[in-house]
Amino acid sequence: MLKEIGEETHEQLEFIPAQIKALRHIRKKYACPYCKQHMKTASKPKQAIDKSIAGPGLLAHIAVQKYCDGSPLYRQIEIFKRIGIELDRSSLANWMMRCGELIQSLINRIHEILLEQCVLHMDETPVQVLNEPGRKAQSKSY
């Protein structure tokens, strides 16, 4: 009979692909059974972007991919296609503009804080901006 004297552990990283789920919000409707005139519908959950199919998690994912990971929208469209989701680039672009509007007050506050500093350290890596007003596409932008 052997006696346990310890254990050895082995860890392994595993990648679990992203999931996209359709969340269905069901809003009940009520009516007065007697007068048949008074009706009431449950209120709709608050959405980041009204009348949009994009939930906050999807919007955050697209923004992180675009602005942190440098993945352009056309490339994200192809990634979504591989997992069976058909989205068009104009929708994603509109969502990103709307997200920018939603966080504009935060952007303004960060700008104010930056202007109060004596010294700023910045990443001055040049990037190409294709449609920058008054500049050629080959110009260096920062």
PAKEZA-405181 format. One record per residue (C-alpha): residue number from 1; x, y, z; residue in one letter. Coordinates in nm, 2 decimals. Example, Ala and Ser with C-alpha at 12.3 -4.5 7.8 and 13.67 -1.06 7.14 Angstrom:
BEGIN
<atom><pos>1</pos><X>1.23</X><Y>-0.45</Y><Z>0.78</Z><code>A</code></atom>
<atom><pos>2</pos><X>1.37</X><Y>-0.11</Y><Z>0.71</Z><code>S</code></atom>
***
This chain:
BEGIN
<atom><pos>1</pos><X>0.00</X><Y>0.00</Y><Z>0.00</Z><code>M</code></atom>
<atom><pos>2</pos><X>0.15</X><Y>0.34</Y><Z>-0.11</Z><code>L</code></atom>
<atom><pos>3</pos><X>0.12</X><Y>0.65</Y><Z>0.10</Z><code>K</code></atom>
<atom><pos>4</pos><X>0.07</X><Y>1.00</Y><Z>-0.07</Z><code>E</code></atom>
<atom><pos>5</pos><X>0.37</X><Y>1.22</Y><Z>0.00</Z><code>I</code></atom>
<atom><pos>6</pos><X>0.29</X><Y>1.52</Y><Z>-0.21</Z><code>G</code></atom>
<atom><pos>7</pos><X>0.19</X><Y>1.62</Y><Z>-0.56</Z><code>E</code></atom>
<atom><pos>8</pos><X>0.32</X><Y>1.77</Y><Z>-0.88</Z><code>E</code></atom>
<atom><pos>9</pos><X>0.12</X><Y>2.04</Y><Z>-1.06</Z><code>T</code></atom>
<atom><pos>10</pos><X>0.14</X><Y>2.13</Y><Z>-1.42</Z><code>H</code></atom>
<atom><pos>11</pos><X>-0.04</X><Y>2.44</Y><Z>-1.56</Z><code>E</code></atom>
<atom><pos>12</pos><X>-0.12</X><Y>2.50</Y><Z>-1.92</Z><code>Q</code></atom>
<atom><pos>13</pos><X>-0.27</X><Y>2.80</Y><Z>-2.09</Z><code>L</code></atom>
<atom><pos>14</pos><X>-0.57</X><Y>2.74</Y><Z>-2.32</Z><code>E</code></atom>
<atom><pos>15</pos><X>-0.74</X><Y>2.99</Y><Z>-2.55</Z><code>F</code></atom>
<atom><pos>16</pos><X>-1.11</X><Y>3.00</Y><Z>-2.54</Z><code>I</code></atom>
<atom><pos>17</pos><X>-1.24</X><Y>3.19</Y><Z>-2.85</Z><code>P</code></atom>
<atom><pos>18</pos><X>-1.47</X><Y>3.49</Y><Z>-2.80</Z><code>A</code></atom>
<atom><pos>19</pos><X>-1.85</X><Y>3.43</Y><Z>-2.80</Z><code>Q</code></atom>
<atom><pos>20</pos><X>-2.11</X><Y>3.66</Y><Z>-2.93</Z><code>I</code></atom>
<atom><pos>21</pos><X>-2.46</X><Y>3.61</Y><Z>-2.78</Z><code>K</code></atom>
<atom><pos>22</pos><X>-2.78</X><Y>3.77</Y><Z>-2.87</Z><code>A</code></atom>
<atom><pos>23</pos><X>-2.95</X><Y>3.90</Y><Z>-2.55</Z><code>L</code></atom>
<atom><pos>24</pos><X>-3.32</X><Y>3.91</Y><Z>-2.58</Z><code>R</code></atom>
<atom><pos>25</pos><X>-3.50</X><Y>4.17</Y><Z>-2.37</Z><code>H</code></atom>
<atom><pos>26</pos><X>-3.87</X><Y>4.09</Y><Z>-2.34</Z><code>I</code></atom>
<atom><pos>27</pos><X>-4.09</X><Y>4.38</Y><Z>-2.24</Z><code>R</code></atom>
<atom><pos>28</pos><X>-4.43</X><Y>4.29</Y><Z>-2.11</Z><code>K</code></atom>
<atom><pos>29</pos><X>-4.74</X><Y>4.48</Y><Z>-2.23</Z><code>K</code></atom>
<atom><pos>30</pos><X>-5.04</X><Y>4.54</Y><Z>-2.01</Z><code>Y</code></atom>
<atom><pos>31</pos><X>-5.39</X><Y>4.66</Y><Z>-2.09</Z><code>A</code></atom>
<atom><pos>32</pos><X>-5.70</X><Y>4.73</Y><Z>-1.89</Z><code>C</code></atom>
<atom><pos>33</pos><X>-5.94</X><Y>4.45</Y><Z>-1.95</Z><code>P</code></atom>
<atom><pos>34</pos><X>-6.24</X><Y>4.67</Y><Z>-1.89</Z><code>Y</code></atom>
<atom><pos>35</pos><X>-6.19</X><Y>4.99</Y><Z>-2.08</Z><code>C</code></atom>
<atom><pos>36</pos><X>-5.94</X><Y>4.85</Y><Z>-2.34</Z><code>K</code></atom>
<atom><pos>37</pos><X>-5.79</X><Y>5.20</Y><Z>-2.37</Z><code>Q</code></atom>
<atom><pos>38</pos><X>-5.52</X><Y>5.21</Y><Z>-2.11</Z><code>H</code></atom>
<atom><pos>39</pos><X>-5.20</X><Y>5.03</Y><Z>-2.21</Z><code>M</code></atom>
<atom><pos>40</pos><X>-4.86</X><Y>5.01</Y><Z>-2.04</Z><code>K</code></atom>
<atom><pos>41</pos><X>-4.54</X><Y>4.86</Y><Z>-2.16</Z><code>T</code></atom>
<atom><pos>42</pos><X>-4.24</X><Y>4.79</Y><Z>-1.94</Z><code>A</code></atom>
<atom><pos>43</pos><X>-3.96</X><Y>5.03</Y><Z>-1.98</Z><code>S</code></atom>
<atom><pos>44</pos><X>-3.66</X><Y>4.94</Y><Z>-2.21</Z><code>K</code></atom>
<atom><pos>45</pos><X>-3.32</X><Y>4.87</Y><Z>-2.05</Z><code>P</code></atom>
<atom><pos>46</pos><X>-3.08</X><Y>5.16</Y><Z>-2.08</Z><code>K</code></atom>
<atom><pos>47</pos><X>-2.86</X><Y>5.12</Y><Z>-2.39</Z><code>Q</code></atom>
<atom><pos>48</pos><X>-2.52</X><Y>5.28</Y><Z>-2.46</Z><code>A</code></atom>
<atom><pos>49</pos><X>-2.64</X><Y>5.36</Y><Z>-2.82</Z><code>I</code></atom>
<atom><pos>50</pos><X>-3.02</X><Y>5.38</Y><Z>-2.87</Z><code>D</code></atom>
<atom><pos>51</pos><X>-3.17</X><Y>5.17</Y><Z>-3.15</Z><code>K</code></atom>
<atom><pos>52</pos><X>-2.84</X><Y>4.98</Y><Z>-3.19</Z><code>S</code></atom>
<atom><pos>53</pos><X>-2.78</X><Y>4.61</Y><Z>-3.18</Z><code>I</code></atom>
<atom><pos>54</pos><X>-2.44</X><Y>4.67</Y><Z>-3.01</Z><code>A</code></atom>
<atom><pos>55</pos><X>-2.42</X><Y>4.60</Y><Z>-2.64</Z><code>G</code></atom>
<atom><pos>56</pos><X>-2.17</X><Y>4.77</Y><Z>-2.42</Z><code>P</code></atom>
<atom><pos>57</pos><X>-1.94</X><Y>4.47</Y><Z>-2.42</Z><code>G</code></atom>
<atom><pos>58</pos><X>-1.93</X><Y>4.45</Y><Z>-2.80</Z><code>L</code></atom>
<atom><pos>59</pos><X>-1.86</X><Y>4.83</Y><Z>-2.82</Z><code>L</code></atom>
<atom><pos>60</pos><X>-1.58</X><Y>4.80</Y><Z>-2.57</Z><code>A</code></atom>
<atom><pos>61</pos><X>-1.43</X><Y>4.51</Y><Z>-2.76</Z><code>H</code></atom>
<atom><pos>62</pos><X>-1.43</X><Y>4.69</Y><Z>-3.09</Z><code>I</code></atom>
<atom><pos>63</pos><X>-1.28</X><Y>5.01</Y><Z>-2.93</Z><code>A</code></atom>
<atom><pos>64</pos><X>-1.00</X><Y>4.81</Y><Z>-2.76</Z><code>V</code></atom>
<atom><pos>65</pos><X>-0.93</X><Y>4.63</Y><Z>-3.08</Z><code>Q</code></atom>
<atom><pos>66</pos><X>-0.92</X><Y>4.95</Y><Z>-3.28</Z><code>K</code></atom>
<atom><pos>67</pos><X>-0.75</X><Y>5.19</Y><Z>-3.04</Z><code>Y</code></atom>
<atom><pos>68</pos><X>-0.53</X><Y>4.97</Y><Z>-2.82</Z><code>C</code></atom>
<atom><pos>69</pos><X>-0.45</X><Y>4.68</Y><Z>-3.05</Z><code>D</code></atom>
<atom><pos>70</pos><X>-0.44</X><Y>4.88</Y><Z>-3.38</Z><code>G</code></atom>
<atom><pos>71</pos><X>-0.68</X><Y>4.65</Y><Z>-3.56</Z><code>S</code></atom>
<atom><pos>72</pos><X>-0.87</X><Y>4.85</Y><Z>-3.82</Z><code>P</code></atom>
<atom><pos>73</pos><X>-1.24</X><Y>4.81</Y><Z>-3.86</Z><code>L</code></atom>
<atom><pos>74</pos><X>-1.22</X><Y>4.63</Y><Z>-4.20</Z><code>Y</code></atom>
<atom><pos>75</pos><X>-1.00</X><Y>4.36</Y><Z>-4.03</Z><code>R</code></atom>
<atom><pos>76</pos><X>-1.24</X><Y>4.33</Y><Z>-3.74</Z><code>Q</code></atom>
<atom><pos>77</pos><X>-1.52</X><Y>4.28</Y><Z>-3.99</Z><code>I</code></atom>
<atom><pos>78</pos><X>-1.33</X><Y>3.97</Y><Z>-4.13</Z><code>E</code></atom>
<atom><pos>79</pos><X>-1.27</X><Y>3.84</Y><Z>-3.78</Z><code>I</code></atom>
<atom><pos>80</pos><X>-1.65</X><Y>3.87</Y><Z>-3.70</Z><code>F</code></atom>
<atom><pos>81</pos><X>-1.73</X><Y>3.69</Y><Z>-4.03</Z><code>K</code></atom>
<atom><pos>82</pos><X>-1.52</X><Y>3.39</Y><Z>-3.92</Z><code>R</code></atom>
<atom><pos>83</pos><X>-1.74</X><Y>3.34</Y><Z>-3.61</Z><code>I</code></atom>
<atom><pos>84</pos><X>-2.06</X><Y>3.39</Y><Z>-3.81</Z><code>G</code></atom>
<atom><pos>85</pos><X>-2.14</X><Y>3.75</Y><Z>-3.74</Z><code>I</code></atom>
<atom><pos>86</pos><X>-2.21</X><Y>3.98</Y><Z>-4.04</Z><code>E</code></atom>
<atom><pos>87</pos><X>-2.15</X><Y>4.35</Y><Z>-3.96</Z><code>L</code></atom>
<atom><pos>88</pos><X>-2.06</X><Y>4.63</Y><Z>-4.19</Z><code>D</code></atom>
<atom><pos>89</pos><X>-1.78</X><Y>4.88</Y><Z>-4.15</Z><code>R</code></atom>
<atom><pos>90</pos><X>-2.01</X><Y>5.18</Y><Z>-4.16</Z><code>S</code></atom>
<atom><pos>91</pos><X>-2.20</X><Y>5.05</Y><Z>-3.85</Z><code>S</code></atom>
<atom><pos>92</pos><X>-1.88</X><Y>4.99</Y><Z>-3.66</Z><code>L</code></atom>
<atom><pos>93</pos><X>-1.75</X><Y>5.34</Y><Z>-3.76</Z><code>A</code></atom>
<atom><pos>94</pos><X>-2.08</X><Y>5.50</Y><Z>-3.65</Z><code>N</code></atom>
<atom><pos>95</pos><X>-2.06</X><Y>5.31</Y><Z>-3.32</Z><code>W</code></atom>
<atom><pos>96</pos><X>-1.71</X><Y>5.43</Y><Z>-3.25</Z><code>M</code></atom>
<atom><pos>97</pos><X>-1.81</X><Y>5.79</Y><Z>-3.33</Z><code>M</code></atom>
<atom><pos>98</pos><X>-2.10</X><Y>5.76</Y><Z>-3.09</Z><code>R</code></atom>
<atom><pos>99</pos><X>-1.88</X><Y>5.61</Y><Z>-2.82</Z><code>C</code></atom>
<atom><pos>100</pos><X>-1.65</X><Y>5.91</Y><Z>-2.86</Z><code>G</code></atom>
<atom><pos>101</pos><X>-1.95</X><Y>6.14</Y><Z>-2.80</Z><code>E</code></atom>
<atom><pos>102</pos><X>-2.05</X><Y>5.93</Y><Z>-2.49</Z><code>L</code></atom>
<atom><pos>103</pos><X>-1.70</X><Y>5.98</Y><Z>-2.33</Z><code>I</code></atom>
<atom><pos>104</pos><X>-1.64</X><Y>6.34</Y><Z>-2.45</Z><code>Q</code></atom>
<atom><pos>105</pos><X>-1.67</X><Y>6.48</Y><Z>-2.10</Z><code>S</code></atom>
<atom><pos>106</pos><X>-1.41</X><Y>6.23</Y><Z>-1.98</Z><code>L</code></atom>
<atom><pos>107</pos><X>-1.18</X><Y>6.33</Y><Z>-2.27</Z><code>I</code></atom>
<atom><pos>108</pos><X>-1.23</X><Y>6.69</Y><Z>-2.18</Z><code>N</code></atom>
<atom><pos>109</pos><X>-1.14</X><Y>6.63</Y><Z>-1.81</Z><code>R</code></atom>
<atom><pos>110</pos><X>-0.82</X><Y>6.43</Y><Z>-1.91</Z><code>I</code></atom>
<atom><pos>111</pos><X>-0.72</X><Y>6.72</Y><Z>-2.14</Z><code>H</code></atom>
<atom><pos>112</pos><X>-0.76</X><Y>6.97</Y><Z>-1.86</Z><code>E</code></atom>
<atom><pos>113</pos><X>-0.55</X><Y>6.76</Y><Z>-1.62</Z><code>I</code></atom>
<atom><pos>114</pos><X>-0.28</X><Y>6.72</Y><Z>-1.89</Z><code>L</code></atom>
<atom><pos>115</pos><X>-0.27</X><Y>7.10</Y><Z>-1.94</Z><code>L</code></atom>
<atom><pos>116</pos><X>-0.21</X><Y>7.15</Y><Z>-1.57</Z><code>E</code></atom>
<atom><pos>117</pos><X>0.11</X><Y>6.94</Y><Z>-1.57</Z><code>Q</code></atom>
<atom><pos>118</pos><X>0.46</X><Y>7.09</Y><Z>-1.59</Z><code>C</code></atom>
<atom><pos>119</pos><X>0.60</X><Y>6.80</Y><Z>-1.80</Z><code>V</code></atom>
<atom><pos>120</pos><X>0.43</X><Y>6.55</Y><Z>-2.03</Z><code>L</code></atom>
<atom><pos>121</pos><X>0.60</X><Y>6.23</Y><Z>-2.16</Z><code>H</code></atom>
<atom><pos>122</pos><X>0.46</X><Y>6.13</Y><Z>-2.49</Z><code>M</code></atom>
<atom><pos>123</pos><X>0.49</X><Y>5.85</Y><Z>-2.75</Z><code>D</code></atom>
<atom><pos>124</pos><X>0.59</X><Y>6.03</Y><Z>-3.07</Z><code>E</code></atom>
<atom><pos>125</pos><X>0.57</X><Y>5.73</Y><Z>-3.30</Z><code>T</code></atom>
<atom><pos>126</pos><X>0.46</X><Y>5.85</Y><Z>-3.64</Z><code>P</code></atom>
<atom><pos>127</pos><X>0.14</X><Y>5.71</Y><Z>-3.79</Z><code>V</code></atom>
<atom><pos>128</pos><X>-0.02</X><Y>5.75</Y><Z>-4.13</Z><code>Q</code></atom>
<atom><pos>129</pos><X>-0.35</X><Y>5.92</Y><Z>-4.14</Z><code>V</code></atom>
<atom><pos>130</pos><X>-0.52</X><Y>5.89</Y><Z>-4.48</Z><code>L</code></atom>
<atom><pos>131</pos><X>-0.77</X><Y>6.17</Y><Z>-4.47</Z><code>N</code></atom>
<atom><pos>132</pos><X>-0.62</X><Y>6.45</Y><Z>-4.26</Z><code>E</code></atom>
<atom><pos>133</pos><X>-0.75</X><Y>6.79</Y><Z>-4.37</Z><code>P</code></atom>
<atom><pos>134</pos><X>-0.48</X><Y>7.00</Y><Z>-4.54</Z><code>G</code></atom>
<atom><pos>135</pos><X>-0.22</X><Y>6.73</Y><Z>-4.54</Z><code>R</code></atom>
<atom><pos>136</pos><X>-0.10</X><Y>6.46</Y><Z>-4.78</Z><code>K</code></atom>
<atom><pos>137</pos><X>-0.16</X><Y>6.09</Y><Z>-4.69</Z><code>A</code></atom>
<atom><pos>138</pos><X>0.22</X><Y>6.04</Y><Z>-4.68</Z><code>Q</code></atom>
<atom><pos>139</pos><X>0.27</X><Y>6.31</Y><Z>-4.42</Z><code>S</code></atom>
<atom><pos>140</pos><X>0.39</X><Y>6.21</Y><Z>-4.07</Z><code>K</code></atom>
<atom><pos>141</pos><X>0.13</X><Y>6.25</Y><Z>-3.80</Z><code>S</code></atom>
<atom><pos>142</pos><X>0.18</X><Y>6.19</Y><Z>-3.43</Z><code>Y</code></atom>
***
